[in-house]
Amino acid sequence: MTYLPLDLFDLSLAALLLIANGVISIWFRLGLERTLAISSLRMVVQLALVALALKVIFGLDNPLWTALFALFMTAAAAYEVFSRQERRVAGSLTLALGAGAPFLAGLIATMFAAVVVIGPDPWYAPRYVLPIFGMMLGNALAGTSLVLNAMTTGAETERAAIEARIALGATRFEALDTVLRRALTTGLMPILTAMATTGIVALPGMMTGQILAGVEPVEAAKYQVMILFLVAGSTGLAVVAAGLGSVLLLTDERHRLRLDRLTPK
């Protein structure tokens, strides 16, 4: 079985379904038509550029270019984390945490997959490393963003209780324990839900893509299971790092709650 290539006409036919979203926006006066058009165009341009870049990098098969592209992906992820925060700790440390947690978690999971699980030759083969790193980074990004938001929101909501615990001698980690545990649960819930519903409610994207490309369903399922395990692990690492880092950013060395560091609403 081989995959069926798509031409521009096929993509244009698929794009016709976007008209339904436009009609819904107009009918309910949502005002999303412009956003829908811009988002669709941006998605097409981004995917086209990424596809061309990956084609070149796959041909070069050079670890330096692979690493540079991974860093570019991380920079884009850092911007997304930074822009999604309703309120964040002012300064560059928030940006460093938002980028560092997903990057390190994604790097660890990708290296583990490439060196231990899959074992391509060479181990840094961009055809394997970059797609896996992208999936790890994207999911870790989502978890990190949720945790950072939950930490700032929880610290504001429970300010009185947190300061009371500190006044009674609790350390900053003890005082923010409830907020931290709730934030970690929030950050992990999407991947836990995805793992629980995969295969029953919906076929995941990677498995669907491999099947459409001609891979046997059993082999596609094996790869999907591996990816979900890796995603769960990398997301867990990123979520914990983001949560613990948030505790440090929201307090000082004297274990005082420092909500004055948050950007204004």
C-alpha positions in Angstrom: 0.0 0.0 0.0 1.3 3.5 -0.9 0.2 6.9 0.1 -2.0 9.0 -2.2 -0.3 12.4 -2.9 -2.3 15.6 -2.7 -2.1 18.5 -5.1 -3.1 22.1 -4.7 -6.6 21.4 -6.1 -7.2 18.8 -3.4 -6.1 21.2 -0.7 -8.4 23.8 -2.1 -11.3 21.5 -1.9 -10.5 20.7 1.7 -10.3 24.5 2.4 -13.9 24.8 1.3 -14.9 23.4 4.7 -13.6 26.5 6.3 -16.5 28.4 4.8 -18.8 26.7 7.3 -16.8 28.3 10.1 -17.0 31.6 8.4 -20.8 31.2 8.0 -21.1 30.4 11.7 -19.1 33.4 12.7 -21.2 35.7 10.5 -24.5 34.1 11.5 -23.8 34.5 15.3 -22.0 37.8 14.8 -18.9 36.4 16.4 -16.5 38.6 14.4 -14.1 35.8 13.9 -14.0 35.8 10.0 -10.8 37.9 9.8 -9.1 35.8 12.5 -10.1 32.6 10.8 -8.7 33.8 7.4 -5.5 35.0 9.0 -5.0 31.9 11.1 -5.6 29.7 8.0 -3.2 31.6 5.9 -0.6 31.7 8.6 -0.9 27.9 9.1 -0.4 27.2 5.4 2.6 29.5 5.1 4.2 28.1 8.3 3.7 24.5 7.3 5.1 25.2 3.8 8.2 26.9 5.1 8.8 24.2 7.7 8.3 21.5 5.0 10.9 23.2 2.8 13.3 23.7 5.7 13.0 20.0 6.8 13.6 18.8 3.2 16.9 20.7 3.2 17.9 19.5 6.7 17.0 15.9 5.9 19.2 16.1 2.9 22.1 17.6 4.8 21.8 15.0 7.7 24.0 17.2 9.8 23.7 17.4 13.6 24.5 21.1 13.7 21.6 22.0 11.5 19.4 19.6 13.3 20.3 21.3 16.6 19.8 24.8 15.2 16.3 23.9 13.9 15.5 22.5 17.3 16.6 25.7 19.0 14.5 27.7 16.6 11.5 25.6 17.5 12.3 26.2 21.2 12.4 30.0 20.7 9.0 29.9 19.0 7.7 27.8 21.9 9.1 30.3 24.5 7.3 33.2 22.7 4.0 31.2 22.8 4.4 30.5 26.5 5.2 34.1 27.2 2.3 35.5 25.2 -0.3 33.1 26.7 0.2 34.2 30.3 -2.6 36.5 31.5 -0.3 37.6 34.4 3.3 36.7 34.7 6.3 37.5 36.8 8.1 40.5 35.2 11.6 40.0 33.9 13.5 37.5 31.8 13.3 34.7 34.3 9.7 33.8 33.3 10.8 33.6 29.7 13.7 31.4 30.7 11.5 29.1 32.7 8.9 29.0 30.0 11.5 28.0 27.4 13.8 26.0 29.5 11.2 23.6 31.0 9.8 22.4 27.7 13.2 22.4 26.0 15.0 20.3 28.6 12.0 17.9 28.9 11.7 17.5 25.2 15.4 17.1 24.8 15.6 14.3 27.4 12.7 12.4 25.9 14.0 12.8 22.3 17.5 11.6 23.2 16.0 8.7 25.1 13.8 7.8 22.1 16.7 8.2 19.5 19.4 6.5 21.5 17.6 3.8 23.5 14.2 3.1 21.9 14.4 3.6 18.1 18.1 3.6 17.5 18.4 5.2 14.0 21.7 5.3 12.3 23.0 7.9 12.9 21.3 8.5 16.2 20.9 12.2 15.3 19.0 11.5 12.1 16.8 14.6 11.6 14.0 12.5 10.0 13.5 10.9 13.4 14.8 13.5 15.9 13.0 16.6 14.7 9.5 15.2 14.5 9.8 13.5 17.8 11.3 16.7 19.4 8.5 18.7 17.9 5.8 16.5 19.5 7.6 16.5 22.8 8.1 20.3 22.8 4.5 21.0 21.8 2.9 18.9 24.5 5.4 20.1 27.1 4.7 23.7 26.0 0.9 23.2 26.7 1.6 21.7 30.1 4.0 24.4 31.0 1.6 27.2 30.0 -1.2 25.7 32.1 1.0 25.3 35.1 2.3 28.9 35.0 -1.2 30.3 34.7 -2.5 28.1 37.5 0.4 29.1 39.8 -0.1 32.8 39.4 -3.9 32.6 39.6 -3.7 30.3 42.6 -1.2 32.4 44.4 -3.5 35.5 44.0 -6.6 33.7 45.0 -5.1 32.1 48.1 -2.9 35.0 49.1 -4.2 35.3 52.6 -3.9 31.5 53.3 -0.4 31.4 51.9 0.8 34.4 53.9 -0.8 32.9 57.0 1.2 29.7 56.6 4.4 31.6 56.1 3.7 33.7 59.2 3.3 30.4 61.1 6.8 29.3 60.0 6.1 27.4 56.8 8.7 27.5 54.0 7.6 28.9 50.6 7.2 25.3 49.2 5.1 24.3 52.2 3.0 27.5 52.0 2.4 27.0 48.2 2.0 23.3 48.4 -1.8 23.3 47.7 -1.4 25.7 44.8 1.5 23.7 43.4 -0.3 20.4 43.5 -3.4 21.8 41.9 -1.3 23.4 39.1 0.6 20.1 38.5 -2.7 18.3 38.2 -3.9 20.9 35.7 -0.8 20.6 33.6 -0.9 16.8 33.4 -4.6 16.5 32.8 -4.6 17.0 29.0 -2.1 14.2 28.3 -3.8 11.9 30.8 -7.1 12.5 29.0 -5.5 11.9 25.7 -4.0 8.6 26.8 -7.3 7.4 28.3 -9.3 8.2 25.1 -6.8 7.3 22.4 -8.0 4.5 20.1 -11.5 4.5 21.4 -12.8 8.1 20.9 -10.3 9.1 18.2 -7.3 7.9 16.3 -4.3 10.1 17.2 -2.6 12.2 14.5 0.7 10.3 14.2 -1.0 7.0 13.8 -3.5 8.4 11.3 -0.7 10.0 9.3 1.3 6.7 9.2 -1.7 4.7 8.1 -2.4 7.2 5.3 1.2 7.0 4.3 0.9 3.2 3.9 2.3 1.9 7.2 0.6 -1.2 8.6 -1.9 -0.3 11.3 -0.1 -2.5 13.9 3.2 -0.8 13.3 1.5 2.6 13.3 -0.1 1.7 16.7 3.3 0.7 18.1 4.8 4.1 17.2 1.8 5.9 18.6 2.1 4.1 21.9 5.8 4.9 22.1 5.1 8.6 21.3 2.4 8.8 24.0 4.7 7.3 26.6 7.4 9.8 25.6 4.9 12.7 25.6 3.6 11.7 29.1 7.2 11.6 30.4 8.4 14.8 28.9 5.2 16.7 29.9 5.6 15.4 33.5 9.2 16.7 33.6 8.2 20.1 32.1 5.2 20.5 34.4 7.2 19.7 37.6 10.1 22.1 36.5 7.6 24.9 35.7 5.7 24.4 39.0 8.8 24.4 41.2 10.3 27.3 39.2 7.1 29.3 39.7 7.3 28.8 43.5 10.8 30.4 43.4 9.6 33.2 41.1 6.6 34.0 43.2 8.6 34.2 46.5 12.0 35.5 47.6 14.9 34.1 49.6 13.2 35.1 52.8 10.2 33.0 51.9 7.9 35.9 51.4 5.1 35.9 48.8 6.0 38.5 46.1 2.8 39.1 44.1 4.2 42.6 43.4 6.5 40.9 40.8 3.5 40.1 38.7 2.7 42.2 35.6 -0.4 44.4 36.1 -3.7 43.2 34.7 
